């Protein structure tokens, strides 16, 4: 796995990697990470990955990260009370 590039974003850390048959995209927000694989046949390099990360997809990611964070915090609070 090699780094294809990073994609600037004000909220997320986005890194795209290249594998033999896939582009692997990691998107981080705080203590959470979402990862996706795209066949190289579907997109054209880093520019294609950027296009795939459109406004609607990023809005959905934000919602998913918020849900993940609430679940994460609830588990921490249940299992490691102050």
GURO-63290 format. One record per residue (C-alpha): x, y, z. Coordinates in pm, 1 decimal. Example, Ala and Ser with C-alpha at 12.3 -4.5 7.8 and 13.67 -1.06 7.14 Angstrom:
BEGIN
x, y, z
1230.0, -450.0, 780.0 $
1367.0, -106.0, 714.0 $
//
This chain:
BEGIN
x, y, z
0.0, 0.0, 0.0 $
138.7, 338.5, -103.5 $
5.6, 684.7, -36.3 $
-158.9, 825.9, -346.5 $
-215.8, 1163.5, -183.4 $
-397.0, 1363.9, 79.3 $
-713.5, 1557.0, 12.4 $
-751.4, 1883.7, 204.2 $
-1074.5, 1924.3, 399.3 $
-1161.6, 2159.5, 687.4 $
-1322.5, 1886.8, 901.9 $
-1174.3, 1551.8, 799.9 $
-827.5, 1410.7, 746.2 $
-847.7, 1230.3, 412.1 $
-570.3, 1007.3, 277.3 $
-592.4, 802.1, -40.9 $
-375.0, 496.2, -88.4 $
-314.2, 283.9, -392.7 $
-329.5, -94.9, -384.2 $
-295.4, -337.8, -672.2 $
-661.4, -325.4, -777.9 $
-810.1, -61.0, -549.0 $
-781.8, 288.0, -418.7 $
-821.6, 277.4, -41.3 $
-955.2, 596.3, 115.5 $
-926.0, 669.3, 488.0 $
-1133.4, 949.3, 635.2 $
-1069.4, 1046.5, 997.5 $
-1258.0, 1270.0, 1239.0 $
-1142.0, 1275.6, 1600.0 $
-1108.7, 921.5, 1738.5 $
-1303.5, 765.3, 1449.6 $
-1209.1, 647.6, 1103.5 $
-1409.6, 536.2, 801.4 $
-1240.6, 348.5, 517.5 $
-1358.0, 277.5, 164.9 $
-1222.7, 86.1, -132.8 $
-1283.0, 185.4, -492.2 $
-1185.0, -30.2, -788.1 $
-923.6, 146.7, -995.2 $
-1150.7, 88.5, -1295.4 $
-1419.4, 308.6, -1133.6 $
-1217.2, 626.4, -1081.8 $
-927.9, 802.1, -1250.7 $
-654.4, 845.1, -991.7 $
-654.7, 1106.3, -717.2 $
-873.0, 1342.9, -919.7 $
-1134.2, 1068.8, -953.3 $
-1123.7, 1005.0, -578.1 $
-1175.7, 1378.5, -516.8 $
-1474.9, 1374.9, -749.3 $
-1617.3, 1070.4, -568.9 $
-1597.3, 1265.2, -240.8 $
-1877.4, 1498.1, -345.4 $
-2078.1, 1728.9, -119.0 $
-2361.5, 1480.0, -60.3 $
-2122.5, 1198.7, 31.8 $
-1927.6, 1421.7, 271.5 $
-2251.2, 1538.0, 437.8 $
-2347.6, 1174.0, 492.0 $
-1999.7, 1105.8, 632.8 $
-2045.7, 1389.1, 881.6 $
-2375.4, 1240.3, 1000.3 $
-2219.1, 894.5, 1030.9 $
-1923.9, 1032.3, 1227.1 $
-2163.4, 1207.8, 1465.9 $
-2348.7, 879.8, 1524.8 $
-2020.1, 695.4, 1573.9 $
-1900.4, 957.0, 1823.0 $
-2221.3, 933.3, 2027.7 $
-2185.2, 553.2, 2043.8 $
-1816.7, 584.8, 2135.1 $
-1886.2, 833.0, 2415.2 $
-2179.4, 630.9, 2549.9 $
-1958.6, 322.2, 2578.0 $
-1680.0, 517.8, 2745.9 $
-1927.9, 665.2, 2994.1 $
-2082.1, 324.4, 3070.6 $
-1758.1, 136.1, 3107.9 $
-1524.3, 397.5, 3250.5 $
-1731.7, 623.6, 3474.4 $
-1554.8, 919.8, 3628.7 $
//
